[in-house]
Structure formats: structure tokens, C-alpha cells
Amino acid sequence: MDDRVQGTFISEKVSKVRWKPENGYESHHFVTGSWDNENLNKVTLWSCPIDGIEEKDDPSLICSSPTDGDVTELKFVQNNDFLVSTSSGTVQLMTIVDVGDAANTVLKPTMSWRKLHSFKTGELGACTGFATYLGDVATVGENGSIVSLNLEKRQPLRIIESADSCSLRCILYLRHSEILTGNLRGQMKKWDLRIADDKSILTFMLSGDQLGATCITQHPTQQHTILVGGEDGSITVWDLRQTSYAVPLAAHSGLVSEMTFHPDRPDHLFSCSSNGESWHWDTSSVSRSTRPGQNMSWTGIDPLQNENPWLNTDAVKHRLNVVPLMPTLHKGVNSVDVNKDKVVVGCDNEAVYVISDVLNSRM
């Protein structure tokens, strides 16, 4: 394996992994969430060695906290505060409390919302995902419901019980009052939370077939550009200014587990898949000055105005530079996150991998 890749066996399947924000500095800490443990699942804070000191040392475990089900999502909302959702329908706000040194650092639950997603039979449903916008949180569930929360209120702000007739898989805030959801059948719905009517304002299909949507991400600077991962391994690029415009990409050979853009370098995307792949998509080499008539098909969207190669059909299908972050694993890769020049991935082989120098990698 490439010497930039540091793999660490942690004795549990990793469903989610997230770098801890460090006010613009490179992070040396990340949090993992587990699933499918025989006993309790948990969230765990890890510390990475600082480059140049003991760079071949494994990440060290600082502290952990049990959860009441499989971890289904993790997101930081502040430098030391993060949200975690579980298969029991719970969303919990946790704080990393540093009492002076790593040996005494703890993960402290500070707010919990339980039984958010229940079936009509009373059976609990999983919280399959959530999105955040400042202090607001929107969750989706296995039972097809949407729940709106606020980090300062113990009771939900709003519950849309029958948002969908099947399991909702993923959710994204488009702006403060608007969210986008994807379901098991590949149906995408846009919602305006200001409207009292429990009906979506826009519905469109991920593709011609009923292929489930598995994850959503938004371009950091071109926020009308949405990428949706599918259970067939495809990635569909949508321009929400005109929902008839979509670019389907044949990507992974297994379902797309997760995608994330680099927050500071939006020409870099990272994705992972249930077939053990983790990829780096680089659009920085795609010319942004190409005009119609220069060996490209005209889509009606001027790339000079967009400066976004994801909406350039020719570029996104034929001229993207896609490289593996590391060799394909024999188990699924469930989660990927990027901070500065490092990527961390979490896998079903009970390991996490920290990959350095990713923006310069050419494997």
C-alpha cells in the first residue's frame, strides 16, 4: 500500500468518520461512529500523530461514549460539538470536554432527541440521516418522516409524518428554509419548511429506473449544483436551476456510500463505495474557457458563467481525473472526510485509514 496511507485496525465496523474542525488549522483529531457491534456501539475520539514527529504511529484512542444503536450520521456543528444519529431514531448533541490533557478528555452528551422516527405500529424506525444549517437540524427516517429540530429546543419544531411512502435515505439543506430529500426508490423531493402544507414543492427522479438515492452533497461555491449517489454506484449531477438538466456518471460498481467536496478546494471531490473503493475526483485540470463549438456539446449553460466543470457534459464524462485514494478493499468503505491535505475513511473491515498529501496524489 502507498506510504501515504496509514491503516489502523480498531476492532469495530466504522459507519461514519469526521475530522474535528480546528479554526482553519489542520486537524489532528477525528471522530468515528460504529455499527453492528455485538455489544454497544459507540462514538470515539482519536488523535493523529503530527507529521514529522512519529508519522508512522497509529492514531491513538482518546475517549469514547456508547450509543443506543448503530451510528447512522455524524456532523460537527462547532469545533467541539457534534451531532450523532442512530438506528434507534435518536439524535444526540455531544461535546468534547477537554479538561487539560488527553487522558482526561471526555465526550459529554448535552442534548438528546429520542424516538424521532416511529412507524404507525409503534415500532421505532432508524434516523437514516440529518442535515444542519446553523442551529437548525432536519432529520429523515426509515419510516418516511421528516423532523425539524433546533439545537436550543428540546422539542421538535415540526414533524412531517408522511413525507414519503418509503424509507428516506438522505437529506440536504439547500438554504435556511429549504431541504432536499432522497428516498429508497430514487425519488428526490424539495421542501419549503415555511409552508404549513406537508407537501413537497418539487419532485423529480434520480434516473429512469427506480434506483435508490444513497447520499447527497452540494458544491461549496456553486450551490445550485447537487451530486446524488445511487445504490447502483452511479453519481448524478443536477442543476437545480433547471431540474431537467442532469448528468449521470457511471462511477463505482457498488452503492455510493458517501461523497464530500473539499471545503477550501471545491475542484476536488472524494467518494467511497460498498465495493471497497475510495476515489479522488479532480476537476482542476479541466479547462474553464472552453466555448461551444470547440469539440463539446452545447447544453445551454455557458461554462464561462458557471466556471463549474460538473455542469459541462463533455468535461464531467470524459475529462475528469479520477484516482483511487488507496487500493480497493475486500469490505465496504462507508465514510470519507477531508481536512486540508488529509483524508480519513472508515470501513467494514474494522479499520480506519488516514491518507496524507491527497491533493498531490497520483496513484
N, C-alpha and C positions, 0 to 999 in steps of 0.2 A: 504494500500500500504506500502511496505517496507520503514523503516525510512531512508534508504539511498537515496530514491527517492524524489526529490523536484520538484513538478509540479507548473507551473506558467501560468495562463491564460493571453494571450496578445492580444486578440480580433482580430486576423487575422490568416488565414491559413499559416503555415510555410512550404515553399518548400525546403529551404536549411538552414543549420546551420553549422557554423565553429568556432572553437576555434581560438583566436588570438595568434600567436606564441609569446613567451616571452624569447627568447635566452636560451632555455633549462630549464627554470624555469616553475613551474606550472602556467598555465594561469588562470586568474580570469575575463577574458573578452571573449565574443563570439559575432559573428555577425549572424543575421538571415535575410533571404530574404522571402518575402511574395508572395502569388499568389491568384488570384480570388477575389481581393478586389473590392467592388463596385466603389470606387474612385481610387486613385492612389495606386499602390503597392510601396513598399519601402524596403530598407535595413536598419537595425537597429543595433546599437552597445549597448551591455548590459554589466553590471558589476555584478559579483557574489560576495556574501559575502565571506570573508576569514574564513576558518574553525577555530572554536574555539572562534569566536567573536560573530557573530549573525548568526550562520549557518542555522537557520530555516527561515531567511528572504528571500523573493523572490529576484531574480535578478532585478536590477534597470536599467531602460532605461537611457542611456546617451545621445544619439542623433540618428537621422535618416535622410535619404535622399531619395527622390522619385525616382522611375524608370519608364521607358516608356513601361512597360509590366510586365507580370509575371516573377519573377526571376526563371531562369532555372538552374543556376550553380553559385557557389561561391568558390573561391580559393584564399588563401593568397599567395603572391609572395615574400613579405618581412614582417617584423614584423608589419609595419603599412600600408602596401599596399596590396590591394586585387583586384581581378577581379570579375566582376559580368556580367552574360549574361542574356538576356531577350527574351521573346516570340516575340518581335518586330524585332529580328535579330541584336540587339545591344550587343556589348561587351564594358564594361567601366572599366577603371582603377581608383580606388578610394583610397584616402589616409586618414588615421585617423590623424587629426591635433589636437594635444594636446597643448593648449595654456596656460597651467599652472594648470588647475583644470578641473574636470569632467563637471562642469557647462558650461564651455566654449569650450569643445571639439566638433569638427565638422567633418563630412565626406565630403571631398572635391573631386569632380571629377577632374582628372588630364589628362585623355586621353580618347577619345571615338572613336569607330569604328562602324558606323551605316549602316543599310541596308546590312548586310553581306550576308544574305541568302534570295534570292528572286526567285520566280517562273518565268517561261517564260512569264506568263501573266502580270508580273509586281507586282503581289501581294506579300507582304512581308511574308517571312517564319520565323519561330522561330529558334533561335540559340538553339539547343537542348542540347548542351554540349560543353565543351572545355577541353583541356589538356595543361599543361605547362611544359617546360623544360628550366630551367634558364630563359633567356629573351625571349624565343620563345613561341608562343601560336598557337595551332591548334584548329579550331572550326569545328563543324559539324552542319548541319541544317536539318530542316523539308523538304527542297527541294532536299535533297540528295547530297549537295555540301560540299566540304572541303575548308576552308580558312586558310592560314598560315599568322600569324602576328608576329611582333616583337615589344616589349614594347617601343622601342625608335623610331619607324617609324609610321607615321600617315597613310600611305597607305599599304594595304595588300602586302605581299611578293609574294603570289601565290594564285590563285583560281582554284580549280578543280571543274568545274561547274557540270559535270555529273559523279561524283564519284560513285553514286548509283542511281538506278531507283526508289527507295522508300526512305522513311524517314530514316535518320541516327539517332540512339538513343544515342550512347556513343562512347567515344574515349579515347585512352591512348597512351602516348609516351612510346615506348619500348627503344629507345635511341635517341640521338640528331636528327638523320635524319629519323627515322622510327616510324610510328604510326600504331595503330591497331584500326579499327572501327567495330561497330556492328550495324546492321540495323533492321528494323521492321519485317523482315522475318527470323531473326536468322542467317543471313549470316555474317561471320567475314572476314574482308579483311585487309591484311597487306600492307602498303605503304612505299616506299622509296622516300622521298621528294627530293633526289638528282637527281632522274631520271626525265627527261623532259616529258616523255610519261605519259599521265594521266591515267595509268592503274595500278591496284594493282599488287604486286609481288607474292601474295599468297591469296587464297580464300578457306575457309572451313566452314562447317555448325556447328552451335551451338549444334544441335541434329538432329535426323532423321526427326522430324516434323518441320514445319515452325513456330517455336515459337520465338517471337521477343526477341532480346537481350535488356536488360534494363540498365545494368551498368557493368562496368569492374573495376577490381582492380588488382594490381600486388604485388606479395610477396616482402617485402622490401629487403631481402637478397638473395633470390633465384629468380632472375628476369626473368628467363625463365618460371616461374610458374604464370599462369594467371587464375583468377577466373572470370567467367562471369555469371551474374544473368539473369534469364529469366522471361518472363511475366507469366509463369505458376508456378512461385515460386521456380523453381529448380536453383541449382548452379552447373555449370560445371567447373571442374578443368582441365586446359590444360597445357601440357608441350610443349612449342613452339620449343623445340629441335626436336620433332617428333610429328607433328600435328595429327597423327593417334592415339595418346595416350590421352585419356580424361576420366575423372571420373565424371559421372553425379550423383548429390546428390539430393534426394528428401528433400527439405528444407521447405520453407514457403508455406502456402496454397493460398497466393495471390502473385502478382508480386513482385519481389525483387526490392525495391526502391533504395537501396544503400548498399555498403559494404566498410569497411575500416579496414586495418590491424593496430594494434598498432605500431607506428613508431619505438619505442625502444624495444618492446617485440613482435616480429613477430609471436610468437606462440599463439597470441590472435587476433581473428577476430571478428568484430562486423557487424551485418546486420540488416536491417529493411524491412518492407513489407507493402503493401497496405492493408493487412488484420488486421493491428494494432499490429503486433508483432515486437519486437526488441530483438535480440538474441546476446549472447556472446558465441563464439566458442573457446574452449580452447584445444590446442594440446600438451600442456606442459607435460601431463601425459603419452603420447604415447611413448613407448619405441623406441629409435632410434638405438638400437643394434640388432634388430630382423633380422635374416638372412633367406633366402629361406629354406624351409623345416620345419620351426617352426610354423606350422598352419597358413601359409599365402600363397597366390597365387603369384607366381613369375611373375613380369611384365617386366622383362628385365632391370629394373632400380634398382641399388643397393642402398638401403636406407642408408647404411653406407657412401656412396659417397655423396648422396644428403642431408642427415640429414634433410629431409623435409617430414613430415608425410602426407602432402596433395597429394603427388605423390605415396603414399603407399595405394593401393586399399583397402586392408583389414582394415587398420587403419582409413582411411578417411570415410569409410562407417559404421564401426561398433564400433570404439573405441574412437571417439571424444567425448569430454564432452561439451554438448550444454545446456546452461541455459538461461532462459529469463532474460533480464535486469529489466523488470517490468511486471506487469500483462498486458494481451492483451487489447488494447483499442478498442473502437467501431468505430473509424475512422482510416484512413490510417496514417502510420508513413512514412514520406517522406525522412528524412535525419538523419544521425548519424555521430558523430565525437568524437574522443577520444583524451585526453591530460593527460599525466601522469596516474593518477588513477581515472579520472573522464570522464564520457561520457555525451554528451548532444544530445538530439533528438528533432526533430521538427515534428509537426503533423498537420493533418487536423482538429483536434478538437480545434484549435486556442490556443494551449498551447505548451510550451517547458518544457522539463524535464531534470534536471541535476541529474545524478546518481553518487554517490560517492563510493569509495572503490571497484571499479568494478573488479580489479584483484584478490580480495579475496572473491568475492561474490559467494554464493552458495544458490540460492533461491529455 
